Amino acid sequence: MIRKQLILGTLAGILISIGGAVFLASDNKYMGAILFTVALLCICFRGYGLYTGKIGFLVKAHGKEDISATFMALLGNFIGTLLCGLAVRFAIPALGDKAFEICSQKLLQTFPSTLFRGIFCGILMYLAVVIYRENKNIAGILFCVPVFIISGFEHSIADLFYFSASGIVSIQATGFLWTVILGNTVGGMLLPALMLIGGKEKKSGEQ
C-alpha cells in the first residue's frame, strides 16, 4: 500500500514536471497555462497521486489509510519533481535559467503573500479534482489550472519542480516551499470543511 502510493505520487510529480517544463518553454504565458493542464488531466485519468488534488478529501475521509496515501503522495511528488527538475536543468539549460529567474522573483514575496497565493491555488485544485470525480467533467481542470497560473497563485508541487530546475538551494527556498504546502493544504480543505460545518452535503442533481 505504502509503496504503491509512493509510486503513484512519483508519477504525478513527473507529470507536474512536464507541465512545468512546457510552461517554462512557452513564450506566451497564457498558452503555457493552458498547456500545463495536460499534467492534471493525465493525473486524473490515470489515478496518480497528487498531494494538492488529494488533501481536500481528508476532511470527509480521514482514516489511517487516507492520511498515509495523501502524505505518501506528497513524498512521491517531491521525488518525481526533484529528479525531473535536475534532469531538465542538465538536459535543457535554457529552461533551468528560466526557472532560476522565476524562483528568484518568488523568493521576494512576503510570507502572507505566499501563504494566501497557496490558499487560493489550493481552493482551485480541490475544485478541479472534485468536479472531475463527482461530475465526470474535465471543465474544472481546463479552467481552474490556467486561472491559478495566470493569477500568480502558488502550487507547491509545481514550485518543487521549478526550484529543482533552478538550482536554488537555501533555507529561504525551503521556507518558501513549506509555506506554499501549508497554503495549498488550508485552501484544499477550506471548501469541504465549510460545507461540513454548514451541515450540507451536495446531493445528486442539487445546485
Order of alpha helices (4+ residues) and beta strands (2+ residues): alpha-alpha-alpha-alpha-alpha-alpha-alpha-alpha-alpha
